[in-house]
Amino acid sequence: MGQVWRFTLSNGVVENGNKTRKQLTFTGCNEPFKDRYWCPKKKWFSKGPCPFVNQRECQNYELMCGCL
Protein backbone atom coordinates (compact mmCIF):
# COMPACT_ATOMS: atom_id res chain seq x y z
CA MET A 1 0.00 0.00 0.00
CA GLY A 2 1.41 3.39 -0.97
CA GLN A 3 1.51 6.66 0.90
CA VAL A 4 -1.69 8.63 0.93
CA TRP A 5 -0.10 12.01 1.66
CA ARG A 6 3.42 13.29 2.35
CA PHE A 7 4.89 16.47 3.94
CA THR A 8 8.64 17.01 3.52
CA LEU A 9 11.19 19.80 3.89
CA SER A 10 14.35 19.78 1.81
CA ASN A 11 16.67 22.41 0.36
CA GLY A 12 14.36 25.29 1.30
CA VAL A 13 11.33 23.72 -0.39
CA VAL A 14 8.19 22.37 1.27
CA GLU A 15 6.42 19.52 -0.48
CA ASN A 16 2.92 18.61 0.63
CA GLY A 17 1.18 16.09 -1.53
CA ASN A 18 1.66 17.17 -5.14
CA LYS A 19 2.24 20.86 -4.26
CA THR A 20 5.53 22.63 -3.57
CA ARG A 21 6.35 26.04 -2.12
CA LYS A 22 9.29 27.93 -0.65
CA GLN A 23 10.05 27.18 3.00
CA LEU A 24 8.92 30.07 5.24
CA THR A 25 11.00 29.31 8.33
CA PHE A 26 14.77 28.95 8.56
CA THR A 27 14.91 25.57 10.32
CA GLY A 28 11.57 24.07 9.34
CA CYS A 29 10.23 24.31 12.90
CA ASN A 30 6.73 25.78 13.05
CA GLU A 31 6.36 25.60 9.28
CA PRO A 32 2.71 26.57 8.80
CA PHE A 33 0.27 24.38 6.92
CA LYS A 34 -3.37 25.45 7.02
CA ASP A 35 -4.13 25.90 10.75
CA ARG A 36 -1.32 23.59 11.99
CA TYR A 37 2.45 23.87 12.56
CA TRP A 38 5.03 21.29 11.50
CA CYS A 39 7.49 19.86 14.03
CA PRO A 40 10.45 18.22 12.23
CA LYS A 41 11.50 16.37 15.38
CA LYS A 42 8.10 14.69 15.86
CA LYS A 43 7.49 14.51 12.10
CA TRP A 44 3.93 15.62 12.81
CA PHE A 45 1.72 18.70 13.08
CA SER A 46 0.83 20.61 16.26
CA LYS A 47 -2.27 22.72 16.87
CA GLY A 48 -0.18 25.70 18.00
CA PRO A 49 3.34 26.96 17.30
CA CYS A 50 6.24 25.45 19.22
CA PRO A 51 7.01 27.39 22.44
CA PHE A 52 10.79 27.05 21.99
CA VAL A 53 12.86 29.89 20.53
CA ASN A 54 15.16 27.60 18.54
CA GLN A 55 16.06 23.93 18.01
CA ARG A 56 18.79 24.06 20.67
CA GLU A 57 16.22 25.00 23.31
CA CYS A 58 14.04 22.12 22.11
CA GLN A 59 16.98 19.70 22.40
CA ASN A 60 17.81 20.94 25.91
CA TYR A 61 14.22 20.39 27.02
CA GLU A 62 14.25 16.90 25.58
CA LEU A 63 17.51 16.08 27.38
CA MET A 64 16.16 17.33 30.72
CA CYS A 65 12.69 15.71 30.47
CA GLY A 66 13.40 12.66 28.35
CA CYS A 67 10.77 13.43 25.68
CA LEU A 68 8.80 16.21 24.03
Order of alpha helices (4+ residues) and beta strands (2+ residues): beta-beta-beta-beta-beta-beta-alpha
